Amino acid sequence: MQRHELAVSKLVAGREKDLDFLIEMVRNHLLDEDTILQRIPMLPATGTTTADLRERWNRIVNKARKTP
């Protein structure tokens, strides 16, 4: 599994430990933000909408940029 697919699966899971992991990945420049946004609509239907996942991703990116 590639890191972007792993990141999207953690984004969908949405557990606090997964979100913290994603924040660290963003902070350490291990993910391309556009690639994540491209992968989100490719997901099969789940209980979480594409818009919700995009919002969750934006919160992760913003938090990663604010935290040293």
mmCIF file of the N, C-alpha and C atoms, coordinates in Angstrom:
data_MODEL
# 
_entry.id   MODEL 
# 
loop_
_atom_site.group_PDB 
_atom_site.id 
_atom_site.type_symbol 
_atom_site.label_atom_id 
_atom_site.label_alt_id 
_atom_site.label_comp_id 
_atom_site.label_asym_id 
_atom_site.label_entity_id 
_atom_site.label_seq_id 
_atom_site.pdbx_PDB_ins_code 
_atom_site.Cartn_x 
_atom_site.Cartn_y 
_atom_site.Cartn_z 
_atom_site.occupancy 
_atom_site.B_iso_or_equiv 
_atom_site.pdbx_formal_charge 
_atom_site.auth_seq_id 
_atom_site.auth_comp_id 
_atom_site.auth_asym_id 
_atom_site.auth_atom_id 
_atom_site.pdbx_PDB_model_num 
ATOM 1   N N  . MET A 1 1  ? 0.856   -1.183 0.000  1.00 0.00 ? 1  MET A N  1 
ATOM 2   C CA . MET A 1 1  ? 0.000   0.000  0.000  1.00 0.00 ? 1  MET A CA 1 
ATOM 3   C C  . MET A 1 1  ? 0.897   1.239  0.000  1.00 0.00 ? 1  MET A C  1 
ATOM 4   N N  . GLN A 1 2  ? 0.564   2.177  -0.835 1.00 0.00 ? 2  GLN A N  1 
ATOM 5   C CA . GLN A 1 2  ? 1.319   3.418  -0.886 1.00 0.00 ? 2  GLN A CA 1 
ATOM 6   C C  . GLN A 1 2  ? 0.892   4.337  0.244  1.00 0.00 ? 2  GLN A C  1 
ATOM 7   N N  . ARG A 1 3  ? 1.762   5.281  0.556  1.00 0.00 ? 3  ARG A N  1 
ATOM 8   C CA . ARG A 1 3  ? 1.488   6.151  1.699  1.00 0.00 ? 3  ARG A CA 1 
ATOM 9   C C  . ARG A 1 3  ? 0.214   6.978  1.522  1.00 0.00 ? 3  ARG A C  1 
ATOM 10  N N  . HIS A 1 4  ? -0.122  7.378  0.297  1.00 0.00 ? 4  HIS A N  1 
ATOM 11  C CA . HIS A 1 4  ? -1.328  8.183  0.109  1.00 0.00 ? 4  HIS A CA 1 
ATOM 12  C C  . HIS A 1 4  ? -2.592  7.350  0.322  1.00 0.00 ? 4  HIS A C  1 
ATOM 13  N N  . GLU A 1 5  ? -2.549  6.096  -0.095 1.00 0.00 ? 5  GLU A N  1 
ATOM 14  C CA . GLU A 1 5  ? -3.693  5.219  0.146  1.00 0.00 ? 5  GLU A CA 1 
ATOM 15  C C  . GLU A 1 5  ? -3.840  4.935  1.640  1.00 0.00 ? 5  GLU A C  1 
ATOM 16  N N  . LEU A 1 6  ? -2.712  4.739  2.311  1.00 0.00 ? 6  LEU A N  1 
ATOM 17  C CA . LEU A 1 6  ? -2.733  4.554  3.758  1.00 0.00 ? 6  LEU A CA 1 
ATOM 18  C C  . LEU A 1 6  ? -3.332  5.788  4.433  1.00 0.00 ? 6  LEU A C  1 
ATOM 19  N N  . ALA A 1 7  ? -2.906  6.952  3.989  1.00 0.00 ? 7  ALA A N  1 
ATOM 20  C CA . ALA A 1 7  ? -3.401  8.197  4.579  1.00 0.00 ? 7  ALA A CA 1 
ATOM 21  C C  . ALA A 1 7  ? -4.905  8.335  4.387  1.00 0.00 ? 7  ALA A C  1 
ATOM 22  N N  . VAL A 1 8  ? -5.396  8.012  3.213  1.00 0.00 ? 8  VAL A N  1 
ATOM 23  C CA . VAL A 1 8  ? -6.839  8.128  2.967  1.00 0.00 ? 8  VAL A CA 1 
ATOM 24  C C  . VAL A 1 8  ? -7.609  7.130  3.823  1.00 0.00 ? 8  VAL A C  1 
ATOM 25  N N  . SER A 1 9  ? -7.069  5.931  3.996  1.00 0.00 ? 9  SER A N  1 
ATOM 26  C CA . SER A 1 9  ? -7.768  4.953  4.840  1.00 0.00 ? 9  SER A CA 1 
ATOM 27  C C  . SER A 1 9  ? -7.816  5.433  6.285  1.00 0.00 ? 9  SER A C  1 
ATOM 28  N N  . LYS A 1 10 ? -6.754  6.076  6.744  1.00 0.00 ? 10 LYS A N  1 
ATOM 29  C CA . LYS A 1 10 ? -6.743  6.631  8.101  1.00 0.00 ? 10 LYS A CA 1 
ATOM 30  C C  . LYS A 1 10 ? -7.691  7.824  8.195  1.00 0.00 ? 10 LYS A C  1 
ATOM 31  N N  . LEU A 1 11 ? -7.779  8.585  7.139  1.00 0.00 ? 11 LEU A N  1 
ATOM 32  C CA . LEU A 1 11 ? -8.711  9.711  7.098  1.00 0.00 ? 11 LEU A CA 1 
ATOM 33  C C  . LEU A 1 11 ? -10.146 9.218  7.242  1.00 0.00 ? 11 LEU A C  1 
ATOM 34  N N  . VAL A 1 12 ? -10.472 8.142  6.552  1.00 0.00 ? 12 VAL A N  1 
ATOM 35  C CA . VAL A 1 12 ? -11.815 7.566  6.627  1.00 0.00 ? 12 VAL A CA 1 
ATOM 36  C C  . VAL A 1 12 ? -12.073 7.011  8.021  1.00 0.00 ? 12 VAL A C  1 
ATOM 37  N N  . ALA A 1 13 ? -11.088 6.314  8.597  1.00 0.00 ? 13 ALA A N  1 
ATOM 38  C CA . ALA A 1 13 ? -11.267 5.740  9.932  1.00 0.00 ? 13 ALA A CA 1 
ATOM 39  C C  . ALA A 1 13 ? -11.559 6.850  10.937 1.00 0.00 ? 13 ALA A C  1 
ATOM 40  N N  . GLY A 1 14 ? -10.828 7.948  10.838 1.00 0.00 ? 14 GLY A N  1 
ATOM 41  C CA . GLY A 1 14 ? -11.121 9.134  11.635 1.00 0.00 ? 14 GLY A CA 1 
ATOM 42  C C  . GLY A 1 14 ? -10.871 9.019  13.124 1.00 0.00 ? 14 GLY A C  1 
ATOM 43  N N  . ARG A 1 15 ? -10.185 7.953  13.558 1.00 0.00 ? 15 ARG A N  1 
ATOM 44  C CA . ARG A 1 15 ? -9.869  7.838  14.985 1.00 0.00 ? 15 ARG A CA 1 
ATOM 45  C C  . ARG A 1 15 ? -8.826  8.887  15.339 1.00 0.00 ? 15 ARG A C  1 
ATOM 46  N N  . GLU A 1 16 ? -8.828  9.309  16.581 1.00 0.00 ? 16 GLU A N  1 
ATOM 47  C CA . GLU A 1 16 ? -7.907  10.359 17.005 1.00 0.00 ? 16 GLU A CA 1 
ATOM 48  C C  . GLU A 1 16 ? -6.456  9.976  16.713 1.00 0.00 ? 16 GLU A C  1 
ATOM 49  N N  . LYS A 1 17 ? -6.088  8.721  16.983 1.00 0.00 ? 17 LYS A N  1 
ATOM 50  C CA . LYS A 1 17 ? -4.705  8.302  16.730 1.00 0.00 ? 17 LYS A CA 1 
ATOM 51  C C  . LYS A 1 17 ? -4.371  8.340  15.234 1.00 0.00 ? 17 LYS A C  1 
ATOM 52  N N  . ASP A 1 18 ? -5.360  8.067  14.382 1.00 0.00 ? 18 ASP A N  1 
ATOM 53  C CA . ASP A 1 18 ? -5.139  8.143  12.938 1.00 0.00 ? 18 ASP A CA 1 
ATOM 54  C C  . ASP A 1 18 ? -4.967  9.582  12.488 1.00 0.00 ? 18 ASP A C  1 
ATOM 55  N N  . LEU A 1 19 ? -5.778  10.459 13.040 1.00 0.00 ? 19 LEU A N  1 
ATOM 56  C CA . LEU A 1 19 ? -5.684  11.871 12.668 1.00 0.00 ? 19 LEU A CA 1 
ATOM 57  C C  . LEU A 1 19 ? -4.365  12.464 13.141 1.00 0.00 ? 19 LEU A C  1 
ATOM 58  N N  . ASP A 1 20 ? -3.919  12.061 14.342 1.00 0.00 ? 20 ASP A N  1 
ATOM 59  C CA . ASP A 1 20 ? -2.610  12.517 14.828 1.00 0.00 ? 20 ASP A CA 1 
ATOM 60  C C  . ASP A 1 20 ? -1.492  12.027 13.910 1.00 0.00 ? 20 ASP A C  1 
ATOM 61  N N  . PHE A 1 21 ? -1.603  10.792 13.449 1.00 0.00 ? 21 PHE A N  1 
ATOM 62  C CA . PHE A 1 21 ? -0.625  10.231 12.519 1.00 0.00 ? 21 PHE A CA 1 
ATOM 63  C C  . PHE A 1 21 ? -0.583  11.050 11.228 1.00 0.00 ? 21 PHE A C  1 
ATOM 64  N N  . LEU A 1 22 ? -1.750  11.411 10.712 1.00 0.00 ? 22 LEU A N  1 
ATOM 65  C CA . LEU A 1 22 ? -1.818  12.207 9.493  1.00 0.00 ? 22 LEU A CA 1 
ATOM 66  C C  . LEU A 1 22 ? -1.216  13.592 9.688  1.00 0.00 ? 22 LEU A C  1 
ATOM 67  N N  . ILE A 1 23 ? -1.464  14.182 10.828 1.00 0.00 ? 23 ILE A N  1 
ATOM 68  C CA . ILE A 1 23 ? -0.874  15.494 11.121 1.00 0.00 ? 23 ILE A CA 1 
ATOM 69  C C  . ILE A 1 23 ? 0.645   15.406 11.052 1.00 0.00 ? 23 ILE A C  1 
ATOM 70  N N  . GLU A 1 24 ? 1.196   14.345 11.624 1.00 0.00 ? 24 GLU A N  1 
ATOM 71  C CA . GLU A 1 24 ? 2.651   14.166 11.589 1.00 0.00 ? 24 GLU A CA 1 
ATOM 72  C C  . GLU A 1 24 ? 3.150   13.920 10.172 1.00 0.00 ? 24 GLU A C  1 
ATOM 73  N N  . MET A 1 25 ? 2.397   13.176 9.389  1.00 0.00 ? 25 MET A N  1 
ATOM 74  C CA . MET A 1 25 ? 2.798   12.938 8.002  1.00 0.00 ? 25 MET A CA 1 
ATOM 75  C C  . MET A 1 25 ? 2.813   14.245 7.211  1.00 0.00 ? 25 MET A C  1 
ATOM 76  N N  . VAL A 1 26 ? 1.807   15.079 7.413  1.00 0.00 ? 26 VAL A N  1 
ATOM 77  C CA . VAL A 1 26 ? 1.761   16.375 6.728  1.00 0.00 ? 26 VAL A CA 1 
ATOM 78  C C  . VAL A 1 26 ? 2.906   17.253 7.217  1.00 0.00 ? 26 VAL A C  1 
ATOM 79  N N  . ARG A 1 27 ? 3.090   17.289 8.505  1.00 0.00 ? 27 ARG A N  1 
ATOM 80  C CA . ARG A 1 27 ? 4.132   18.133 9.092  1.00 0.00 ? 27 ARG A CA 1 
ATOM 81  C C  . ARG A 1 27 ? 5.520   17.759 8.559  1.00 0.00 ? 27 ARG A C  1 
ATOM 82  N N  . ASN A 1 28 ? 5.725   16.482 8.284  1.00 0.00 ? 28 ASN A N  1 
ATOM 83  C CA . ASN A 1 28 ? 7.024   16.012 7.808  1.00 0.00 ? 28 ASN A CA 1 
ATOM 84  C C  . ASN A 1 28 ? 7.098   15.891 6.289  1.00 0.00 ? 28 ASN A C  1 
ATOM 85  N N  . HIS A 1 29 ? 6.117   16.502 5.624  1.00 0.00 ? 29 HIS A N  1 
ATOM 86  C CA . HIS A 1 29 ? 6.104   16.578 4.153  1.00 0.00 ? 29 HIS A CA 1 
ATOM 87  C C  . HIS A 1 29 ? 6.123   15.199 3.486  1.00 0.00 ? 29 HIS A C  1 
ATOM 88  N N  . LEU A 1 30 ? 5.392   14.261 4.067  1.00 0.00 ? 30 LEU A N  1 
ATOM 89  C CA . LEU A 1 30 ? 5.330   12.912 3.522  1.00 0.00 ? 30 LEU A CA 1 
ATOM 90  C C  . LEU A 1 30 ? 4.119   12.687 2.622  1.00 0.00 ? 30 LEU A C  1 
ATOM 91  N N  . LEU A 1 31 ? 3.244   13.670 2.565  1.00 0.00 ? 31 LEU A N  1 
ATOM 92  C CA . LEU A 1 31 ? 2.034   13.543 1.752  1.00 0.00 ? 31 LEU A CA 1 
ATOM 93  C C  . LEU A 1 31 ? 1.888   14.746 0.837  1.00 0.00 ? 31 LEU A C  1 
ATOM 94  N N  . ASP A 1 32 ? 1.384   14.479 -0.344 1.00 0.00 ? 32 ASP A N  1 
ATOM 95  C CA . ASP A 1 32 ? 1.037   15.541 -1.273 1.00 0.00 ? 32 ASP A CA 1 
ATOM 96  C C  . ASP A 1 32 ? -0.460  15.831 -1.082 1.00 0.00 ? 32 ASP A C  1 
ATOM 97  N N  . GLU A 1 33 ? -0.762  17.048 -0.707 1.00 0.00 ? 33 GLU A N  1 
ATOM 98  C CA . GLU A 1 33 ? -2.147  17.411 -0.387 1.00 0.00 ? 33 GLU A CA 1 
ATOM 99  C C  . GLU A 1 33 ? -3.090  17.200 -1.569 1.00 0.00 ? 33 GLU A C  1 
ATOM 100 N N  . ASP A 1 34 ? -2.654  17.554 -2.757 1.00 0.00 ? 34 ASP A N  1 
ATOM 101 C CA . ASP A 1 34 ? -3.506  17.387 -3.940 1.00 0.00 ? 34 ASP A CA 1 
ATOM 102 C C  . ASP A 1 34 ? -3.794  15.912 -4.219 1.00 0.00 ? 34 ASP A C  1 
ATOM 103 N N  . THR A 1 35 ? -2.808  15.058 -3.986 1.00 0.00 ? 35 THR A N  1 
ATOM 104 C CA . THR A 1 35 ? -3.012  13.626 -4.206 1.00 0.00 ? 35 THR A CA 1 
ATOM 105 C C  . THR A 1 35 ? -4.091  13.093 -3.266 1.00 0.00 ? 35 THR A C  1 
ATOM 106 N N  . ILE A 1 36 ? -4.063  13.521 -2.021 1.00 0.00 ? 36 ILE A N  1 
ATOM 107 C CA . ILE A 1 36 ? -5.093  13.081 -1.066 1.00 0.00 ? 36 ILE A CA 1 
ATOM 108 C C  . ILE A 1 36 ? -6.467  13.548 -1.538 1.00 0.00 ? 36 ILE A C  1 
ATOM 109 N N  . LEU A 1 37 ? -6.560  14.801 -1.941 1.00 0.00 ? 37 LEU A N  1 
ATOM 110 C CA . LEU A 1 37 ? -7.848  15.332 -2.399 1.00 0.00 ? 37 LEU A CA 1 
ATOM 111 C C  . LEU A 1 37 ? -8.343  14.617 -3.659 1.00 0.00 ? 37 LEU A C  1 
ATOM 112 N N  . GLN A 1 38 ? -7.440  14.144 -4.490 1.00 0.00 ? 38 GLN A N  1 
ATOM 113 C CA . GLN A 1 38 ? -7.833  13.381 -5.681 1.00 0.00 ? 38 GLN A CA 1 
ATOM 114 C C  . GLN A 1 38 ? -8.316  11.985 -5.312 1.00 0.00 ? 38 GLN A C  1 
ATOM 115 N N  . ARG A 1 39 ? -7.760  11.414 -4.255 1.00 0.00 ? 39 ARG A N  1 
ATOM 116 C CA . ARG A 1 39 ? -8.119  10.045 -3.856 1.00 0.00 ? 39 ARG A CA 1 
ATOM 117 C C  . ARG A 1 39 ? -9.475  9.981  -3.154 1.00 0.00 ? 39 ARG A C  1 
ATOM 118 N N  . ILE A 1 40 ? -9.838  11.016 -2.437 1.00 0.00 ? 40 ILE A N  1 
ATOM 119 C CA . ILE A 1 40 ? -11.075 10.993 -1.640 1.00 0.00 ? 40 ILE A CA 1 
ATOM 120 C C  . ILE A 1 40 ? -12.308 10.634 -2.472 1.00 0.00 ? 40 ILE A C  1 
ATOM 121 N N  . PRO A 1 41 ? -12.539 11.250 -3.636 1.00 0.00 ? 41 PRO A N  1 
ATOM 122 C CA . PRO A 1 41 ? -13.742 10.900 -4.403 1.00 0.00 ? 41 PRO A CA 1 
ATOM 123 C C  . PRO A 1 41 ? -13.719 9.480  -4.982 1.00 0.00 ? 41 PRO A C  1 
ATOM 124 N N  . MET A 1 42 ? -12.572 8.836  -4.976 1.00 0.00 ? 42 MET A N  1 
ATOM 125 C CA . MET A 1 42 ? -12.452 7.478  -5.516 1.00 0.00 ? 42 MET A CA 1 
ATOM 126 C C  . MET A 1 42 ? -12.946 6.414  -4.534 1.00 0.00 ? 42 MET A C  1 
ATOM 127 N N  . LEU A 1 43 ? -13.188 6.829  -3.312 1.00 0.00 ? 43 LEU A N  1 
ATOM 128 C CA . LEU A 1 43 ? -13.601 5.872  -2.284 1.00 0.00 ? 43 LEU A CA 1 
ATOM 129 C C  . LEU A 1 43 ? -15.011 5.355  -2.534 1.00 0.00 ? 43 LEU A C  1 
ATOM 130 N N  . PRO A 1 44 ? -15.244 4.094  -2.181 1.00 0.00 ? 44 PRO A N  1 
ATOM 131 C CA . PRO A 1 44 ? -16.618 3.599  -2.249 1.00 0.00 ? 44 PRO A CA 1 
ATOM 132 C C  . PRO A 1 44 ? -17.467 4.319  -1.205 1.00 0.00 ? 44 PRO A C  1 
ATOM 133 N N  . ALA A 1 45 ? -18.748 4.295  -1.404 1.00 0.00 ? 45 ALA A N  1 
ATOM 134 C CA . ALA A 1 45 ? -19.663 4.971  -0.478 1.00 0.00 ? 45 ALA A CA 1 
ATOM 135 C C  . ALA A 1 45 ? -19.476 4.412  0.932  1.00 0.00 ? 45 ALA A C  1 
ATOM 136 N N  . THR A 1 46 ? -19.366 5.314  1.880  1.00 0.00 ? 46 THR A N  1 
ATOM 137 C CA . THR A 1 46 ? -19.266 4.945  3.296  1.00 0.00 ? 46 THR A CA 1 
ATOM 138 C C  . THR A 1 46 ? -20.244 5.816  4.061  1.00 0.00 ? 46 THR A C  1 
ATOM 139 N N  . GLY A 1 47 ? -20.203 5.714  5.355  1.00 0.00 ? 47 GLY A N  1 
ATOM 140 C CA . GLY A 1 47 ? -21.056 6.555  6.190  1.00 0.00 ? 47 GLY A CA 1 
ATOM 141 C C  . GLY A 1 47 ? -20.605 8.004  6.218  1.00 0.00 ? 47 GLY A C  1 
ATOM 142 N N  . THR A 1 48 ? -19.403 8.260  5.695  1.00 0.00 ? 48 THR A N  1 
ATOM 143 C CA . THR A 1 48 ? -18.849 9.611  5.678  1.00 0.00 ? 48 THR A CA 1 
ATOM 144 C C  . THR A 1 48 ? -18.857 10.134 4.247  1.00 0.00 ? 48 THR A C  1 
ATOM 145 N N  . THR A 1 49 ? -19.352 11.341 4.060  1.00 0.00 ? 49 THR A N  1 
ATOM 146 C CA . THR A 1 49 ? -19.438 11.896 2.709  1.00 0.00 ? 49 THR A CA 1 
ATOM 147 C C  . THR A 1 49 ? -18.089 12.442 2.247  1.00 0.00 ? 49 THR A C  1 
ATOM 148 N N  . THR A 1 50 ? -17.967 12.612 0.950  1.00 0.00 ? 50 THR A N  1 
ATOM 149 C CA . THR A 1 50 ? -16.763 13.204 0.374  1.00 0.00 ? 50 THR A CA 1 
ATOM 150 C C  . THR A 1 50 ? -16.514 14.586 0.954  1.00 0.00 ? 50 THR A C  1 
ATOM 151 N N  . ALA A 1 51 ? -17.552 15.367 1.103  1.00 0.00 ? 51 ALA A N  1 
ATOM 152 C CA . ALA A 1 51 ? -17.411 16.714 1.669  1.00 0.00 ? 51 ALA A CA 1 
ATOM 153 C C  . ALA A 1 51 ? -16.894 16.644 3.101  1.00 0.00 ? 51 ALA A C  1 
ATOM 154 N N  . ASP A 1 52 ? -17.389 15.689 3.878  1.00 0.00 ? 52 ASP A N  1 
ATOM 155 C CA . ASP A 1 52 ? -16.918 15.524 5.259  1.00 0.00 ? 52 ASP A CA 1 
ATOM 156 C C  . ASP A 1 52 ? -15.434 15.158 5.290  1.00 0.00 ? 52 ASP A C  1 
ATOM 157 N N  . LEU A 1 53 ? -15.033 14.278 4.384  1.00 0.00 ? 53 LEU A N  1 
ATOM 158 C CA . LEU A 1 53 ? -13.627 13.873 4.344  1.00 0.00 ? 53 LEU A CA 1 
ATOM 159 C C  . LEU A 1 53 ? -12.733 15.017 3.902  1.00 0.00 ? 53 LEU A C  1 
ATOM 160 N N  . ARG A 1 54 ? -13.188 15.813 2.972  1.00 0.00 ? 54 ARG A N  1 
ATOM 161 C CA . ARG A 1 54 ? -12.407 16.992 2.562  1.00 0.00 ? 54 ARG A CA 1 
ATOM 162 C C  . ARG A 1 54 ? -12.255 17.971 3.722  1.00 0.00 ? 54 ARG A C  1 
ATOM 163 N N  . GLU A 1 55 ? -13.324 18.177 4.452  1.00 0.00 ? 55 GLU A N  1 
ATOM 164 C CA . GLU A 1 55 ? -13.276 19.080 5.613  1.00 0.00 ? 55 GLU A CA 1 
ATOM 165 C C  . GLU A 1 55 ? -12.329 18.523 6.674  1.00 0.00 ? 55 GLU A C  1 
ATOM 166 N N  . ARG A 1 56 ? -12.405 17.229 6.915  1.00 0.00 ? 56 ARG A N  1 
ATOM 167 C CA . ARG A 1 56 ? -11.509 16.588 7.883  1.00 0.00 ? 56 ARG A CA 1 
ATOM 168 C C  . ARG A 1 56 ? -10.059 16.763 7.437  1.00 0.00 ? 56 ARG A C  1 
ATOM 169 N N  . TRP A 1 57 ? -9.804  16.555 6.153  1.00 0.00 ? 57 TRP A N  1 
ATOM 170 C CA . TRP A 1 57 ? -8.455  16.725 5.617  1.00 0.00 ? 57 TRP A CA 1 
ATOM 171 C C  . TRP A 1 57 ? -7.974  18.165 5.794  1.00 0.00 ? 57 TRP A C  1 
ATOM 172 N N  . ASN A 1 58 ? -8.826  19.130 5.505  1.00 0.00 ? 58 ASN A N  1 
ATOM 173 C CA . ASN A 1 58 ? -8.447  20.538 5.669  1.00 0.00 ? 58 ASN A CA 1 
ATOM 174 C C  . ASN A 1 58 ? -8.108  20.861 7.121  1.00 0.00 ? 58 ASN A C  1 
ATOM 175 N N  . ARG A 1 59 ? -8.848  20.293 8.065  1.00 0.00 ? 59 ARG A N  1 
ATOM 176 C CA . ARG A 1 59 ? -8.543  20.512 9.483  1.00 0.00 ? 59 ARG A CA 1 
ATOM 177 C C  . ARG A 1 59 ? -7.183  19.920 9.844  1.00 0.00 ? 59 ARG A C  1 
ATOM 178 N N  . ILE A 1 60 ? -6.876  18.753 9.301  1.00 0.00 ? 60 ILE A N  1 
ATOM 179 C CA . ILE A 1 60 ? -5.575  18.121 9.552  1.00 0.00 ? 60 ILE A CA 1 
ATOM 180 C C  . ILE A 1 60 ? -4.454  18.990 9.018  1.00 0.00 ? 60 ILE A C  1 
ATOM 181 N N  . VAL A 1 61 ? -4.589  19.447 7.786  1.00 0.00 ? 61 VAL A N  1 
ATOM 182 C CA . VAL A 1 61 ? -3.546  20.282 7.177  1.00 0.00 ? 61 VAL A CA 1 
ATOM 183 C C  . VAL A 1 61 ? -3.364  21.575 7.978  1.00 0.00 ? 61 VAL A C  1 
ATOM 184 N N  . ASN A 1 62 ? -4.450  22.204 8.344  1.00 0.00 ? 62 ASN A N  1 
ATOM 185 C CA . ASN A 1 62 ? -4.360  23.449 9.110  1.00 0.00 ? 62 ASN A CA 1 
ATOM 186 C C  . ASN A 1 62 ? -3.695  23.216 10.464 1.00 0.00 ? 62 ASN A C  1 
ATOM 187 N N  . LYS A 1 63 ? -4.045  22.136 11.120 1.00 0.00 ? 63 LYS A N  1 
ATOM 188 C CA . LYS A 1 63 ? -3.449  21.838 12.417 1.00 0.00 ? 63 LYS A CA 1 
ATOM 189 C C  . LYS A 1 63 ? -1.956  21.535 12.262 1.00 0.00 ? 63 LYS A C  1 
ATOM 190 N N  . ALA A 1 64 ? -1.591  20.827 11.216 1.00 0.00 ? 64 ALA A N  1 
ATOM 191 C CA . ALA A 1 64 ? -0.176  20.501 10.981 1.00 0.00 ? 64 ALA A CA 1 
ATOM 192 C C  . ALA A 1 64 ? 0.641   21.768 10.748 1.00 0.00 ? 64 ALA A C  1 
ATOM 193 N N  . ARG A 1 65 ? 0.063   22.723 10.096 1.00 0.00 ? 65 ARG A N  1 
ATOM 194 C CA . ARG A 1 65 ? 0.788   23.970 9.812  1.00 0.00 ? 65 ARG A CA 1 
ATOM 195 C C  . ARG A 1 65 ? 0.912   24.849 11.040 1.00 0.00 ? 65 ARG A C  1 
ATOM 196 N N  . LYS A 1 66 ? -0.027  24.751 11.969 1.00 0.00 ? 66 LYS A N  1 
ATOM 197 C CA . LYS A 1 66 ? -0.006  25.587 13.169 1.00 0.00 ? 66 LYS A CA 1 
ATOM 198 C C  . LYS A 1 66 ? 0.889   25.015 14.261 1.00 0.00 ? 66 LYS A C  1 
ATOM 199 N N  . THR A 1 67 ? 1.055   23.714 14.279 1.00 0.00 ? 67 THR A N  1 
ATOM 200 C CA . THR A 1 67 ? 1.820   23.070 15.340 1.00 0.00 ? 67 THR A CA 1 
ATOM 201 C C  . THR A 1 67 ? 3.278   22.974 14.933 1.00 0.00 ? 67 THR A C  1 
ATOM 202 N N  . PRO A 1 68 ? 4.183   23.337 15.833 1.00 0.00 ? 68 PRO A N  1 
ATOM 203 C CA . PRO A 1 68 ? 5.620   23.283 15.497 1.00 0.00 ? 68 PRO A CA 1 
ATOM 204 C C  . PRO A 1 68 ? 6.116   21.860 15.298 1.00 0.00 ? 68 PRO A C  1 
# 
